[in-house]
Amino acid sequence: SLIEGESLLNDGSAFVVFMVFQDLVTPDAPDDEKLCPGSTPAAGCVIGRFFQLALGGVVVGLVAGAIMHWWIKNARFLRGPTLELAIVLVGVYGTFFLAETFNCSGVLAVVVLGIAMTARIHVLLSNEAHHAHHFVVSTIAYLCDKIIFFAAGMISVRFIR
């Protein structure tokens, strides 16, 4: 899991760099589709967007982690593992979409939320919710992995022909 976490952090950081420098390779794209408008993005804009994406994602992840910590801590007393699992799933997807809404990196926000979950929130889950969480997340990860490689294979076939 340490290797997977490191991989997610690298993927998230690489995505932030990709988003920032995408404008450099698409100078003819309309300004409303660019992070930094203009034919050649200004260095200040590129650096500002990088910090907005990277640090903004970290801040959203930390805030979401604090909210989930409070929410799980209070929901545990209801003895509802289904509720605890629903809070985790809503928290993860909500963190991603919230970060993207603020033009921050949703990937880095979810990675930071995952770190917060490992450090503080995971121990608050009831035993039943812990097992359900492990099963559901493992199943989602397995399905996403297979779908990504299937889609990559289908796209690759189009370029080979």
Solvent accessible surface area in square Angstrom, and as a share of the most:
residue,aa,sasa,rsa
1,S,126,0.81
2,L,151,0.75
3,I,141,0.72
4,E,119,0.53
5,G,33,0.32
6,E,90,0.40
7,S,48,0.31
8,L,95,0.47
9,L,81,0.41
10,N,81,0.41
11,D,81,0.42
12,G,0,0.00
13,S,50,0.32
14,A,61,0.47
15,F,83,0.35
16,V,1,0.01
17,V,66,0.38
18,F,112,0.47
19,M,52,0.23
20,V,2,0.01
21,F,92,0.38
22,Q,70,0.31
23,D,5,0.03
24,L,84,0.42
25,V,118,0.68
26,T,52,0.30
27,P,64,0.40
28,D,140,0.73
29,A,29,0.23
30,P,75,0.47
31,D,79,0.41
32,D,132,0.69
33,E,130,0.58
34,K,20,0.08
35,L,31,0.15
36,C,2,0.01
37,P,86,0.54
38,G,29,0.28
39,S,79,0.51
40,T,105,0.61
41,P,11,0.07
42,A,67,0.52
43,A,73,0.56
44,G,57,0.55
45,C,42,0.25
46,V,17,0.09
47,I,100,0.51
48,G,39,0.38
49,R,66,0.24
50,F,71,0.29
51,F,103,0.43
52,Q,64,0.29
53,L,14,0.07
54,A,16,0.12
55,L,102,0.51
56,G,15,0.15
57,G,0,0.00
58,V,51,0.29
59,V,85,0.49
60,V,16,0.09
61,G,0,0.00
62,L,101,0.50
63,V,80,0.46
64,A,11,0.08
65,G,5,0.05
66,A,65,0.51
67,I,96,0.49
68,M,4,0.02
69,H,37,0.16
70,W,162,0.57
71,W,96,0.34
72,I,0,0.00
73,K,100,0.42
74,N,64,0.33
75,A,5,0.04
76,R,91,0.33
77,F,154,0.64
78,L,127,0.63
79,R,191,0.70
80,G,18,0.18
81,P,44,0.28
82,T,111,0.65
83,L,71,0.36
84,E,0,0.00
85,L,24,0.12
86,A,45,0.35
87,I,2,0.01
88,V,1,0.01
89,L,48,0.24
90,V,91,0.52
91,G,11,0.10
92,V,41,0.24
93,Y,113,0.43
94,G,34,0.33
95,T,4,0.02
96,F,65,0.27
97,F,125,0.52
98,L,85,0.43
99,A,0,0.00
100,E,70,0.31
101,T,99,0.58
102,F,117,0.49
103,N,85,0.44
104,C,11,0.07
105,S,2,0.01
106,G,0,0.00
107,V,45,0.26
108,L,10,0.05
109,A,0,0.00
110,V,42,0.24
111,V,14,0.08
112,V,17,0.10
113,L,0,0.00
114,G,34,0.33
115,I,104,0.53
116,A,21,0.16
117,M,14,0.06
118,T,106,0.62
119,A,70,0.55
120,R,146,0.53
121,I,1,0.01
122,H,58,0.26
123,V,111,0.64
124,L,32,0.16
125,L,10,0.05
126,S,16,0.10
127,N,103,0.53
128,E,107,0.48
129,A,0,0.00
130,H,64,0.28
131,H,115,0.51
132,A,34,0.27
133,H,26,0.12
134,H,123,0.55
135,F,141,0.59
136,V,38,0.22
137,V,61,0.35
138,S,53,0.34
139,T,54,0.32
140,I,57,0.29
141,A,59,0.45
142,Y,132,0.50
143,L,94,0.47
144,C,62,0.37
145,D,58,0.30
146,K,97,0.41
147,I,112,0.57
148,I,111,0.56
149,F,139,0.58
150,F,138,0.57
151,A,44,0.34
152,A,48,0.37
153,G,33,0.32
154,M,107,0.48
155,I,90,0.46
156,S,52,0.34
157,V,64,0.37
158,R,179,0.65
159,F,157,0.65
160,I,144,0.73
161,R,228,0.83
